Amino acid sequence: MNKPIRTLSIFCLLLFLALLGNVTYLQYIQASELNNASEHPENRRVIEAAFSRERGAILVGRTPIAESVPSDDKYEFQRRYTNPRLYAHLTGWFSFFNQAGLERTQNDVLSGDDDRLFVSRLVDLVNNSGAKGGSVKLTIDREAQVAAYKGLLDNPQLGKDVQGAVVALEPGSGKVLAMVSSPTFDPNELASHDLSAVEKAAKKLNERKDRPLENRAIRRDLPPGSVFKLVTAAAALETGDYDADSMVTGGPTYKLPGTSTSIGNGGRNCGATKVSLTQALAQSCNTTFLALANELGQDKLLKQAEAFGFNDTSLEDLPGQLQSTFPSKEMSDDYLAKSGIGQQDVRATPLQMAMVVAGIVNNGTVMKPYVVDEVRSPDLDVLDKADPKELSEAVSSDTARELRKMMVNVVDRGTAGVARIPGVEVGAKTGTAEGCQDCNDYAWFVSYADVDGKQVAVAVMLEKVNLSNDQIAGGALAGPIAKSVMEAVID
Amino acid sequence: MTQSNSFLGFVHRRRRGAELFLLVLSLLVGIGAYAAVGLGAEGQVPADIIGYGGWLAVLVVACHVVVRFFAPYADPVLLPIVAALNGLGLAVIYRLDLADGTTFARQQLVWMTIGVALFVATLVFLRDHRILQRFTYTSGLSAIVLLLLPMLPFIGVNKNGARIWINLGPVGMQPGEVAKVLLVIAFAGYLVMHRDALALAGRRILFIDLPRGRDLGPILAMWLVSLAILVFQRDLGSSLLFFGIFLTMLYVATERPGWLLVGGSLFLAGAFAGWRLFSHVQVRVEAWLDPFDDFYGSGNQIGESLFGMSWGGMLGRGLGQGSPFRIPFAESDFIIGAIGEELGLTGLMAVIMLYALIVERGLRTALVCRDAFGKLVACGLACVIALQVFVVIGGVTKLIPLTGLTTPFLSYGGSSLVANWVIIGLLLRISDQARRPVPNLSSATEAESESETTQVVNLR
């Protein structure tokens, strides 16, 4: 009977080899796939480990606005937002269930998984201490951020429950200096270790009609209205057929081609039939820019809009930036005319309009906007510093110079007088846009300030305020907010 | 004399000292793991480490002393392996107790004590395994009665979808675990008596010797019993185990691979029909093919086990530092998942190698054993361990569909632990017989027959 016993031994050997092989496959080869939370969101082990890890801080200047503090429950660290409502849309939140904002886009650095943190991971391993994440320093100017927040959320003129956003950029680099969206929320509620409370809070926030979780600065695209006239003017100047003093179509009304509808100027002085381009922008003459759009044609307008960043996304540091749109499908002449004043199917985010102004201030070059300035190791050594990148050459420097002159004129002799700051070059453009019938008008205001080499470009958008439509005007409501942000930066 | 010695000269060394040394190592594994669990999960060595470690040492030393006196030539490796596995199992069960607030480890230690007592009793009272041959039919009958018990009303219990438990007052047991030992004895006795008929009669078709029609009776009967277990008790594991053991023992007894062919086809046919006909088999197969398809339902246990093992990776999270409590029934059916998570691939490979060594030692005992009955019993018991380990670990690691069997010596469960200790007792008894030097029957005559003319050549 020994021969079958030997055969049997070989059979048993094969069984055990199969077990060893399979275990090796499972724990060595397949493990990384099973441990990948995005492939297997059911894997609570991975999620809990990430949730209790000591994440790096998010810094504004030297102040952490998001940090991990030791916690005495089963998750070792609690994420804490020190000024939650002020920075809510930048930091996003770090909850057990999901992440948003910088917590999401910078997750690799903050959690310590990023390759740039390899050395510090190695040190942690040798010291047998828990892996720490790197920190992220933002481009945000704290004072500008506070000014924007106060202007939007603590403004007696606007009342409560304002829906709107403010974006400030450093034109030369593309740094985002301020980004505030209203209404805001408290990310601490979503980062709590009390998971059922988090679910309740998230449900409440998601169900609110005014959508506080939405970062309106990059997620809300509305008709830009008159502030888009800057783009139309830029397209005209770029042809070389126009300059700031060119006499262009004006007059009290303009009849849309192919329709019986006429659009007027709301009583502002746009000449009898002709008006200078500078004057037209200062008075925000609809007739001029409706006509200009048709004179230039769709191709030139589309090209100019895209050169400023329309139909594209450029901000990689924050998730979910919406494309601002200028239609590329052929339009009828009346639609084209209305596109020239930022109506019809033109849509822009506050960030996009800030980029238009920043491009003009920066001699025509639009810089890629960014929020993360530095990536640091857990010991705060700088591992990586963002370097500014050109997004596009939107207009020539001559055109940029002309546009700046015209924008200064809007402040000095036009609709944007509220933005004037003594001793500082300030240019601006106001806008009041119609979105739909029976809904509020949107107030827009874009501006820049330039003094002693310090520059800033600002866009303010008010989507909904507790005022009637005849009280809503870009200059009066949004202008003061832009002014306070500019002052905060140049001081 | 000299001639006989040179012919049968190989005498196995007892190696009891080696066994003692290995037992100390196995105690280090058991007690060390217990301390590591306390350190990992609560930051301190468990308060009862002295009492616990002491008791474990007492049990292990008792085993050793009994082996020294009652089976001095027994295999020296088996006992230490079993002690190490049992100690590791206790520590892992204790780790799950800490997480779940249960007291399985304490009960398991009681079961281990009972198991050791029965192990001692086996060696003390069973001085020669051949006596068991007398109980061929008694064992077979008892095994069938035990297997039927869970089907009875009142004492049979349905647990987790399988009806393999009985309740006797406060104590529950799985009769199948005891039945497998009795079945091995019954098969061995039966095959020793009938092996010639089974081996020699029959026709040869295409290089394969097929058995006679009327000899197919027992194998068909066993096949039906296995199917009955599958259908009425919904226990895939035991069904596969019993039939597999019967088949391998039949093959070893008759030396005819034809039996494997016949039995294997029968098994495949039965398994296929079971899959087509019974939803509980289909559920298992679906959960095997894609556990994440119904992760919060039928795939949960295997899915969590896979997550745990991949979370453990190469070196494991460390005892007490993973989340093995996420796996449902981690302390019994899925203790391998818990070990894979906290001790990693390294630990799991070590465990698998320990099992492989048990099987290897069992088969080696079968090889050197001098009587056919002992050979068959040793072979059968080694196969019980091999098949059971393969089916359980293969199921937990998604190599084959999951079946409900315990992991020998590791899983929480009284019936299983006690039965497996008895298996080791039997194996040691057989190996003691097999390795013992041949009694020199000629010694009395040798002194008288010094003259060369009357020299007796002793071959046996």
Interface residues (C-beta under 8 A of the other chain):
Chain A: M1 N2 K3 P4 I5 R6 L8 S9 C12 L13 L15 F16 A18 L19 L20 N22 V23 T24 L26 Q27 Y28 Q30 A31 S32 E33 L34 N35 H40 E42 N43 R44 R45 V46 E48
Chain B: T248 Y251 V252 A253 E255 F292 F295 Y296 G303 L306 F307 G308 M309 S310 W311 G312 G313 M314 G322 S323 R326 G340 G344 L345 L348 M349 I352 M353 Y355 A356 V359 E360 L363 A366 L367 A372 K375 L376 C379 A382 C383 A386 L387 V389 F390 I393 G394 T397 K398 L399
